[in-house]
Amino acid sequence: MINIRRYILQASSVIGLMLFLLGCASYNDRIIPYYKNISAGNYKAAETELDKNSLLQKPRNQLLFLMEKGRVAHLNGEYNNSNTYFNQADSLLEQGLTSTADEAVGVLLNPMSQRYKGEDFEKFMIHYYKALNYMYLNNTEDAIVEARRISLQAQEQGDKFNNKDKRYSNDAFSLMLQGMLYESNNDINNAFISYRNAAEIYLKAPDKTYYGTPMPLGLQQDVIRTASLNGFTTEADQFEKTFGITYQPQKPSEGGDLIFFWENGLAPVKTQVDLFFSLIRNSDGDLFFTDAAGGLVLPFYYNGDRNRVNTKSVESLRVAWPKYVAQTPYFSSAIITANQTQIPLQKAEDINQLAFKTLQQRTLNEMGKILSRLAAKKIAEYALRASAKSGDGKNNSLLEGLGYGVQLYSLLSEKADTRNWQTLPANISYARIPLQKGENQITITLKNARGTDETKTIKVNGTGRLQFYNYSTLR
């Protein structure tokens, strides 16, 4: 007689081993060739690696693929192509990436098997690169459309958290960029509103910083300057008192200004950590998960009869959770020199801090969902094994084998979602540079941790208008 249980266990072991071997590599591990070429500045080679990466070709990773394609095209100076990819990414986000089938995949397998939906700050960064692309293509009209889309993105984020949650729901840097874009179109009224909204985000924070970034002096000056240009004298005086500065109006530069963005380092990568929880019942009969240290206590979201759940049968649960690992940028500081004048760079966006803190903010909510999913699997496993036991002492080999199969599958299929848009910079600094009419020579002097300097010189033609330039050191 064929031992069904033995064959089920063998098959389950083979399947489980395959899942384990395929699943233990993180997303970063599987895109290393592309990532290394980006760091080395070999953007054409990076694009080739991106196109042949089988993981990124999967439908569930389409958003990531489009964001990376848009990014590498931007780095290559292919601004039309870059926006083609970013527009497709935007369309995916507008259509929505959540479905019943996709949610079921998350329940039966793991979050890594679901469609990638993007981090909230990544969605704002799409607008940043699209706007720059349009400005480089001398398409101010579409750049202004992108500026308006920043407000729509902020509104969507606010609705997501009901405007009461203190989690990341707006982006101060994006609002600063929005003000700059309006200003480039001589829309000083909307520029003031954007700068003011950005400043208020900082002012509302207890320590007057925003995700690791103090309010830039340039933003303070822009708020007061545009308030004055609009004739809003009361507002200008009020912000001078609030910021503790006395603004001295400057004569506009004949050649206009250059907004210089320095994108330094690379965003953190995600790895997987294993956390262990137990299921407990309190004195009221309610079920909760608690970690080994007792620092986290989370309710059990279960659709079945909680009173019939045997907490001893659930035992210990392993949760695979994503963890960010920061990458130290090669360059630690930089100085801008324009027309024999040094101009300091000011940090405007710290993507490292955003990544760490936004993941921390959603930990409790998502951890509860994962634990409930794992417990449901565990309950199903023990139900099968319990059903295999008959009253005469004989076991049903098929049901028992299936029970052990579910146990092995549940153990080895658990995997954290380690995907993220990894070619974003670690942080972005900026400077507003006054230009002379005609040719201007601008030098950025970069200093690494060893104190060694590297220089990059660009030439900008002062036209009397506000211009943009972004420079990336992605290593």
N, C-alpha and C positions, 0 to 999 in steps of 0.2 A: 504494500500500500504506500502511495506517495505521501511523503511527509510535507503537507502543504505549508505548515508553519515554517519548516526549515527553508523551503524555497522562497517564501515571502520575506523571511529575514535576510536571506542572501541577496535577493533583488533589492530590498530596501537598503542594505548596506552598500551595494554598488551605486545605487542612485544617490544615496546620501554622500558617499565619497566624492562622486562627480560634482554634486552641489557644493561641497566643501572646497574642493580644489579650484572650482571656477569662482567661488564667492570670496575666497580669502584675500584676493588682490583688490586693493582700493581703486577708486576711479583714477586717482593720480598715478598709480603704478601703471595703469593701462594706457596713459597718454604721454608717457615720459618722452618719447622721441619728439613729439610736437612741442612739448613744454621746453625741452632743452634748446631747440632751435629758436624759439621765441626769446629765451634768455640771452642767447648768443647774438641776437639780431639778424638771424638768417630767416627772414620772413617768407621768402619764396619756398625754401625747403620746409619751413613750418607748415605752409599751406598744403604742400604735397603730402606731408605726414597726416595732416588733418583729413584730407580727402580719402586716404586709404585706411583710416582707423575704423575697424569693424564695429567697435563699441559705439562710436559716435554716429554711425550710420543707422543704428537701430531706431525705429519710430519713437520709442519712449524717450530718446535723447535728442529729438529734433530741435527743441528750443536751445539746448546747449550748443549743438552743432551750428545753428544759425548765429548765435551770439559770438562764438569763436570765429566763424567765417567773417562776420562783420568786423570783428576786432583786427584780424590779421590783414584784411583788405585795407582797413584804415591805416595800419602801420606801413603797408606797402604804398600808401598814397593813392590808392584806387578808391576814391571817395564815392563815386557813383555806385560801384559794385558793393562797397561797404553798406551803403544805405539800402540797397536792394535786399541784402541779407537781414539788416536790422528791421526793415519794414515787414519782412516775412515773420520775423520773431514777434514784432508788435501785433501782427494779425493773429498769430497763435494765441497770444495772451488775451486779446480782445474776444476771441471765440471761446476761450475757456479751455483749460486742460484737464478739468475734472469730469469724470463720468462714473456711472454706476459700475461699469465693467472695470475701470481703473481702480476704483475703491476696493472692489472684490479682489483684485490682484494683490493689493496691499495687505488685505486680511489673510489671504491664503499663502502668499509668499513673503514678501518684505517690501519696504518702501523703495529699495533700489530697483525693484522691478516695475514700479509705477512710472508714469510720464513725469519728466522733470518739469516743475512748475516755476522755477526761478526764485531766488531770494528777493525780498522786497527791495533791497538796495541795488540789486542787479538791474531791476526794471527801471529805476531812475537813471542808472548809468547808460542804458540804451539811449535815452534822450540826450545825454551829454554828448555822446559820440555822433549821433545823428545831427545835432545842431552844429557841431564843429564841421562835419562833412559838408553841410549846406553852406556854411560861411566860406569854406575853402572853394566851393564851387560858385561863389558869388550869387548864391540863391538866398537872399535875405528873407524873401517872403516865406519860403518853407522853413527857414530857421525860426521865424516868428511863430509859425504854426507849431513847431516843436516846443517853443517856449510856453505856449498855451497848454500843450499836452502835459507839461510838468504839473500845472494846476489840476488837471483832470486826474493825473496819477495820484497826487496828494489827496484829492477828494475821495478817490477809490480806497486809498489806504485808511483814511479817516472813517469811511463807512464800514470798513472791514472790522475796525475795533470800536465802532459806535461812538467815536470821538471822546470816549471817556478813559480808554486804556492809555497807560503811559508808555506803551510799547512804541517802537519805531513806526511812525505813521506819516512822517513828512521828512524832507531832506533839506537842511539849511543850505548846503552847497548848491543843490539844484535850483533853489530860489535865488541864490546869488547869481548863478549863471543866467537864469531867466531875466533878472534885472539888467545884466550886461547885454543880453540879446535885444531887449527892448530899447536900451540906450543906443545900441548900434543902428537902430532904425529911427533914432531921434524921438522916440516915444518916452519922454522924460517922466510923464505922469505914471505910466505903468511900471517904469523902471523904479521909481520911488516906492511904489506899493510892494514890489517884489523884494527890494532891499529891506524895507521895513519889516515885511513878513519874515524874512530870514533872520533879522536881528532879534525879533520877538521870540523866535525859537530859542536862541541863546539866553535871552533875558528871563525866560520862564524856568530855565534849569536852575536848581538850587546853587550850583557852583559856577553858573554862567558859562559852562562849557557844553559842547554838544558832541557826545560820543568821542571823547578824548581830544576835542578840538576847541581851544579858546576862540572867542569871537575875534576875527581878524580886524586889525586896525583899519585896513582898507575898506571893509564893509561899513564900519562906523562912519568913516569919512564919506562913503558913497551915500549913506542914508541922509546925512546932513546936507551934502552937496546937492542932491537931487531935490530935497525938500526946499532948499533955498532957490534953486532954479525954477521950481514950480510956484514960488511966492508963498510957500507955507512957512512963514516966519516963526509962528508959534511952535510948530512941530520941530523946526530946526533948533530953536532954543531949548526945547524940552529934551531933545536927544543929546544936545551938548551936555546938559546937566546929568542926564542918565549915564552917558558914557564917561563923563568926567574929563572931557577934552574941549579945547577951544579950537574950532575949525577956522583955518585961514584960507579964504577963497584964493585959488590960483588962476592965473590967466591961462585959458586953454592953449594947449600946445599947437603950434602951426601945423605940424604933421599928424595931429591926432594922437591917440594912445594905442598901445599894444597890450592886450591881456595875454600874459605868458603863463601857461600852465606847465608845471613840472610834475610828471607822473613817475614816481620813484618806487622801485621794488616791485614785488609781485604779491598778490593777495594770498592769504593763508590757505593751506590745503586741509582737506578733511581726512581724518583717519577714524578708525573704529576703536571704541573702548567697550569692555564688557562689564555690566553692572548686574548685581544679584539682588533679588527681592523675594520676600516671603508673603504669603497671603494670610491675613489674620482676621478674626471676627471680634468686634468690640462688645461691650456689655449690652448694647441695644440690638445686637444681631447683625449690624451692618458690616460689610466686608471692605477691607482696606489692604493695600500693598505697603510694605515697609522695607526699606533697604537695610543692609547689614548693620549700619551705624545708627539706624533709627532717626536719621536726619530728614528723610523724606517719607511722608505718609500720604498716599493717594487713594481715592475711592475706586472701587471696582465697578466698572461699567459693564454690566452683564444683563442680557435680555431674558435669560431663563429664570428659574426659581432659585433665588439666592439661598433660601433655607435648605435646599437639597445639595448645596455645594459642600463637599468635604474638604476643609482647608488642608488637612493632612495629605490628601491625595494630590493636591497641586504642588506641594513641596516647594523647592526653590526654583525661581524663574531667572533665566539669563536674558538680559536685554542688551542687544547690540546698539550702541548709541554713537552718533557722529561726534567727533571732537576736532576743533580747529587747531592747527599747528602753524604758528607764525613763521614767516621766513624773513630773516634779517636782511634788509637791503644792503647792497654792496656800497652804495654811497650814503653818507650820513648827513651831509649838508651841501648847500649850493649857494652861490652868490651871483647875482646878475649885474653886469656892467654894461651901461648903454651911454654912448657919447661921453665917455670919461667920468660917468657918475655911477656909483654903486647903489643898487636898489635891492632891498631885502625881500626875500621870498617869505610868504606867510602861508602856513598850513590851512587848507580849506576843507579837506575831507580826509578822514582816517578810516580807510576801508578795513584795516585790521581790527580796529575797535568795533566798527559796525558789525563785522562778521561774528566776533566773539559775543558781543552783548545781545544781538538779536537772537542768536541761537540760545543763549541763556534765558532770554525772556519767554521763549516758547517751550522750554524744557518740561515744565510741570504738565501742561496741557497735552503735549504729544506723548510724554512718557506714560500718562494714564491710558491713552488709547492703545499704545503698544502692549502694555502689561495686560490690558483686558483681552487683546487679541491672543496673546500667548497663553493666558489662563484658559480661554475658550478652547484652544487646541489641547491643552493639558486635560481639561475636563472630558473632551471627546475621546482622548486616548484612554483614560481610565474607565470611561463608560464601555468602550469596546472590550477592554481586558476583563471588566467585571461581568459583562455579558457572556464572556467565553467560559465562565465557571458554571457548571451545572450542579444540580442537587446530588447526583450520584457520584460526585467526585471526579468525573471525567471533564476534560476541557475541550472546548471547540477550537481546534487548531487554527482554523481560518480566521476566526474573530481575534484569537490571541495574537496570531501573527500580524493581523492588521493593526492591532493595538500597539505592538512593538514597532511596526513600520511608521505609524503616526509619531511615535516618540522620537525615533531617529530622524525622521523628516523635519519635525518641529525643531529639533536641536540644531541640525545642520543648515536649514534654510534661513535661519534668522541672520539678518545682515543689515547693517546700518547704511543709510544713504550717504555716501561719501562724495557725491557730485557737487560741483560748484563751478562758477565761471572763474577759472584760475589764472587767466591772463589779464585780469584787472590789476591795476597798480595797488601797492600797499597803502599809499597815500598820495594826495594831490596837493601841491602848493601852488601859489600864484603870485604874480606881481603885475601892477599896472605901470607900464613904462611910457613916459612921454616921448614923443617922436619929433624929430626935426623934419621939415619939409624935404622931400627927396630921400636919398639913401641914408640908412642908419645901420651902424654895425653894433650888434648885440652879442655879448659873450656871457656864457654861463660857465662858471668855474665850479666843478664838482669835487668834493673831498670825500675820500673813503675812510674807513676805520683806522687805517694805518697812517693817515695824514697825507697821502699822496693825492696830488691834484690832477684833474683832467679838464680840458677846456673844449667847448664847442662854440663856434662862432656862426651866427646867421646874419643875413642882410635883409632888412625890411624897408620897403619904400613908404615913406610917410605921405599919406594922401589927404590928411585932414580928417579922416574917419576913424572910428574905433575898429581895430582889427584883432584877430585871435591867432595864437600859435600854441600848439601843445608839443612838448618834448618828452620822450619816454626813455627811462633807464630801467629796463625790466630785468634786473639781476640782483 
